[in-house]
């Protein structure tokens, strides 16, 4: 079936990152919106680029806004 959005943590087990997963899935779904989440406190989570990043902890409203941004970014090709 269709995949509408990937939401993944930046850090994943076995050496794969959320960005790695996003790039791999975009091989099958080239226009797949990707949103990464991270609990890192520094300004740049490793391996997040070029995907939007939502910092933990977040509220339901912040998550909804981040999802809308990720979907809009992909829809506009930005």
C-alpha positions in Angstrom: 0.0 0.0 0.0 0.9 3.7 -0.1 3.0 5.3 2.5 1.9 8.8 3.4 4.6 9.9 5.9 7.6 8.5 7.7 8.1 9.6 11.3 11.3 8.2 12.8 13.6 8.9 15.7 17.0 10.1 14.5 18.8 7.3 16.6 17.9 3.7 15.7 19.4 0.4 16.6 22.0 -1.5 14.6 23.8 1.6 13.3 20.9 2.8 11.1 19.7 6.4 11.6 16.3 7.8 10.9 17.8 9.7 8.0 19.2 6.5 6.6 15.7 5.0 6.7 14.3 8.1 5.1 16.8 7.9 2.2 16.2 4.2 1.8 12.4 4.6 1.6 12.7 7.5 -0.8 14.3 5.0 -3.2 10.8 3.3 -3.4 8.7 6.4 -2.6 10.5 9.4 -4.1 8.0 12.0 -2.7 7.7 10.5 0.7 7.5 13.2 3.4 9.9 12.4 6.3 9.8 13.9 9.8 12.6 13.0 12.3 12.4 13.4 16.0 15.2 13.6 18.5 15.9 14.1 22.1 19.3 15.7 21.5 19.8 19.0 23.3 22.5 20.4 21.0 21.5 22.5 18.0 22.1 19.9 15.4 21.1 16.2 15.8 23.5 14.0 13.8 22.3 12.7 10.5 19.0 14.6 10.5 19.7 16.6 7.3 17.9 17.1 4.9 14.8 16.2 6.8 12.8 18.4 9.2 13.5 17.7 12.8 11.2 17.9 15.8 12.8 18.0 19.2 11.6 15.9 22.2 9.7 16.5 24.4 7.0 17.9 22.2 3.3 18.6 22.6 0.5 17.1 20.5 0.1 20.5 18.8 3.8 20.7 18.0 3.7 17.2 16.5 0.7 18.1 14.4 2.4 21.3 13.2 5.6 19.4 12.4 3.7 16.8 10.4 1.9 19.6 8.4 5.2 21.2 7.7 6.8 18.0 6.5 3.9 17.2 4.3 3.9 20.8 2.9 7.6 20.7 2.3 7.3 17.6 0.2 4.2 18.8 -1.6 6.0 22.1 -2.6 9.3 20.4 -3.3 11.1 22.7 -0.9 
